[in-house]
Amino acid sequence: MGRYHIVGRAGAGSLIVEFLFREVGVEYDISFPDPADVKRPDFHARNPLGRIPVLICPDGHQIFETLAIINHITTHFDGLAPPVGSAIHDRYCQFMALLATSLYPAYHRQHHSHYYAEAAAFDDMRAKAVAEQAVLYDYIEAELAPYICGEMLTAADFYLYMLSRWDFDKAGIRANRPKLDALLTELRSRPSVSDSLAAQPRRRSTG
Ligand SMILES: N[C@@H](CCC(=O)N[C@@H](CS)C(=O)NCC(=O)O)C(=O)O
């Protein structure tokens, strides 16, 4: 069987794919094309918005959108999601959707503001994104026990950890949120995370 190939960017959304493959012991290849190259029309066949990550599977089919890629990994490899059909799986899906459709886009608005507004509106838009994220982080803090799915560490915790890395005030999101603080510290020390981060080409982290 061939190997998975991740099309990624240092410190960006491809991290979750690396974290999860390392967690389940799958070897993979990864390339980090120049950001300008993923905006070229030929890359749009892989992702119409020219965004990463894209996962190329061993049989050649491709997946973009982190939620879909994570679903592929948790479907094909055990241990990263609760059993399908259980109430805790519903909770897992709910958090995955919340992270993918609310927390992630709020980081995108902060790091890629030019897609959304003229420069004069950047500060206001970024402040609103941070305020929305504060509500979400408060909710997550209240729900952690100690992981998103209770005693089971799942892909959702790794996803949350990746997103938190893009915050402009990393200490701020941990302040007064002791459960979140403990979770992020634990995740950072896992070999799957620390080894992935150590292997990133040098580049600033961004969503
Ligand atoms: N909804 C997409 C978001 C992907 C995304 O925004 N990727 C970022 C890197 S983390 C990107 O390619 N940004 C460059 C751009 O938007 O031009 C997903 O979950 O995969």
The ligand as an ORCA input file, in Angstrom:
! r2SCAN-3c Opt
* xyz 0 1
  N     -12.353     25.182      6.319
  C     -11.007     24.863      5.916
  C     -10.103     26.050      6.248
  C      -8.731     25.875      5.630
  C      -7.898     27.116      5.834
  O      -8.395     28.206      6.107
  N      -6.602     26.921      5.692
  C      -5.700     28.029      5.880
  C      -4.431     27.574      6.615
  S      -4.800     27.041      8.241
  C      -5.277     28.588      4.544
  O      -5.078     27.863      3.587
  N      -5.147     29.914      4.517
  C      -4.703     30.608      3.363
  C      -5.834     31.300      2.679
  O      -6.973     31.249      3.172
  O      -5.563     31.898      1.650
  C     -10.520     23.597      6.627
  O     -11.034     23.304      7.707
  O      -9.663     22.898      6.070
*
